[in-house]
């Protein structure tokens, strides 16, 4: 059961805390579906919608920029 409170912008799951704890304790993480390629990169580096749906390595704080290429 869910409780949707639009004026207060809340979505609450109406489940007993003990039941949730039992579910967490019994949960086993699935094997990774992708081991390489686009799907692997997306699963490791995509950030959530509230933060812009971008890759984390495209943010400024990820590392030092490579700079301009040498032109000869």
N, C-alpha and C positions, 0 to 999 in steps of 0.2 A: 504494500500500500504506500502511496505517496501523498503528500500534502503540498499543494501548490498555492503559494501566497503571493499573488501578483503585486498588490500594492507595496509589499515589503521586499519584493524581488527575492523570494526564498523558495527553495524546493527541498523538502525534507522527506527522508525515507522513514516510514513508520515501522521500524523493525527494532526489536528488543536488543539492547547492547550485548547481552550475553549470547544471543543468536549470532550477531555479527562477529563476535570474538571467536565463536566456534567455527564459523565459515572461514575466517582469516587463518585460523590454526590448521584447518583441513586443506586449504588451497595449495596446490602445487603449480609452480610456474611452468608453462609449456615450453617445449624446446623452441629455440629460435627458428622461425620459418624461413628466413633468408640469411644466407651466409656471405653474400657478396652482391655487388651490383646496385642498381638504383634503389630497390626496396630496402636493402641493408642500410645504405646511406640515409635514406629517409627515416627509417626506424631509429637510427642512432642520433641524428642531427636536427630533425625538424622540431621547431618549438611550437608551443600551443597557440591557439587562435587569439587568446587574450594578449599575447605578446607579439603578434604580427604574422604568424604562419610562415616564418622564414627559416632558413638554416642557421644554426648557431654560429657556424664558422663565417657567416657573412656579416656578423656584428663587429663593431669596432674593437671591442675588448677581447676578441679571440686570440689575437697575436699581432706581431709587428707586420705592417704592410711590406710587400716586396719592393715597392718603389718603382720608379720609371725604368724601363728596359734600356740597356746600353745600346746606343746607335752608333754604328761605325761608318 
